[in-house]
Structures are given as C-alpha cells and as structure tokens.
Amino acid sequence: IRLDYNYPSAEGDTDSPASFGYDVIYRVVPGLTFEMAQAGKVTEQVERRFAEAIKWLEGKGVNGITGDCGFMMAFQVMARKI
C-alpha cells in the first residue's frame, strides 16, 4: 500500500521494485497523504479507498501487504477489519 505521492525511489527503498528479489505489486491509495498517515486519521473517502486497495491486492493473490510509510501502523486495526 502506498501513500498518494510520487518521488523517484532508489534501490533499497521499499517503493523501488529493484529492492526485492521477487515480484512486488504496489497500489496507491488516492488521497492518502503523508500528513494523514502522520496524524493517524483519514477521511471516510480515503478509508474506503484504503479498503479497495487492500481488496485489489488480495485479488492479485499477494502473499503479504505492507505500507510504504511507518506511520501507516496507525491503520493496522482498520486493515485487519477488511
């Protein structure tokens, strides 16, 4: 799960597919900003999009889902309910 921002990621960064020795599938949550993650609060619309992103990844058959920002730990309980 990715925040809604774009920057050139370097190898070693979790947002760089070159950081892993296996296929990685990313899904951006539209509207999920760094500031929201830092505050641990999202709007209802972003919460729906977060759930949609998780379901999309599950539909792709991923083996695990993680976030690209440590502040996303605040959303772990929400993610478990999906």
Secondary structure as a PSIPRED ss2 file (coil, helix, strand):
# PSIPRED VFORMAT (PSIPRED V4.0)

   1 I C   1.000  0.000  0.000
   2 R E   0.000  0.000  1.000
   3 L C   1.000  0.000  0.000
   4 D C   1.000  0.000  0.000
   5 Y C   1.000  0.000  0.000
   6 N C   1.000  0.000  0.000
   7 Y C   1.000  0.000  0.000
   8 P C   1.000  0.000  0.000
   9 S C   1.000  0.000  0.000
  10 A C   1.000  0.000  0.000
  11 E C   1.000  0.000  0.000
  12 G C   1.000  0.000  0.000
  13 D C   1.000  0.000  0.000
  14 T C   1.000  0.000  0.000
  15 D C   1.000  0.000  0.000
  16 S C   1.000  0.000  0.000
  17 P H   0.000  1.000  0.000
  18 A H   0.000  1.000  0.000
  19 S H   0.000  1.000  0.000
  20 F C   1.000  0.000  0.000
  21 G C   1.000  0.000  0.000
  22 Y C   1.000  0.000  0.000
  23 D C   1.000  0.000  0.000
  24 V C   1.000  0.000  0.000
  25 I C   1.000  0.000  0.000
  26 Y C   1.000  0.000  0.000
  27 R C   1.000  0.000  0.000
  28 V E   0.000  0.000  1.000
  29 V C   1.000  0.000  0.000
  30 P C   1.000  0.000  0.000
  31 G C   1.000  0.000  0.000
  32 L C   1.000  0.000  0.000
  33 T C   1.000  0.000  0.000
  34 F H   0.000  1.000  0.000
  35 E H   0.000  1.000  0.000
  36 M H   0.000  1.000  0.000
  37 A H   0.000  1.000  0.000
  38 Q H   0.000  1.000  0.000
  39 A H   0.000  1.000  0.000
  40 G C   1.000  0.000  0.000
  41 K C   1.000  0.000  0.000
  42 V C   1.000  0.000  0.000
  43 T C   1.000  0.000  0.000
  44 E H   0.000  1.000  0.000
  45 Q H   0.000  1.000  0.000
  46 V H   0.000  1.000  0.000
  47 E H   0.000  1.000  0.000
  48 R H   0.000  1.000  0.000
  49 R H   0.000  1.000  0.000
  50 F H   0.000  1.000  0.000
  51 A H   0.000  1.000  0.000
  52 E H   0.000  1.000  0.000
  53 A H   0.000  1.000  0.000
  54 I H   0.000  1.000  0.000
  55 K H   0.000  1.000  0.000
  56 W H   0.000  1.000  0.000
  57 L H   0.000  1.000  0.000
  58 E H   0.000  1.000  0.000
  59 G H   0.000  1.000  0.000
  60 K C   1.000  0.000  0.000
  61 G C   1.000  0.000  0.000
  62 V C   1.000  0.000  0.000
  63 N C   1.000  0.000  0.000
  64 G C   1.000  0.000  0.000
  65 I C   1.000  0.000  0.000
  66 T C   1.000  0.000  0.000
  67 G C   1.000  0.000  0.000
  68 D C   1.000  0.000  0.000
  69 C C   1.000  0.000  0.000
  70 G H   0.000  1.000  0.000
  71 F H   0.000  1.000  0.000
  72 M H   0.000  1.000  0.000
  73 M H   0.000  1.000  0.000
  74 A H   0.000  1.000  0.000
  75 F H   0.000  1.000  0.000
  76 Q H   0.000  1.000  0.000
  77 V H   0.000  1.000  0.000
  78 M H   0.000  1.000  0.000
  79 A H   0.000  1.000  0.000
  80 R H   0.000  1.000  0.000
  81 K C   1.000  0.000  0.000
  82 I C   1.000  0.000  0.000
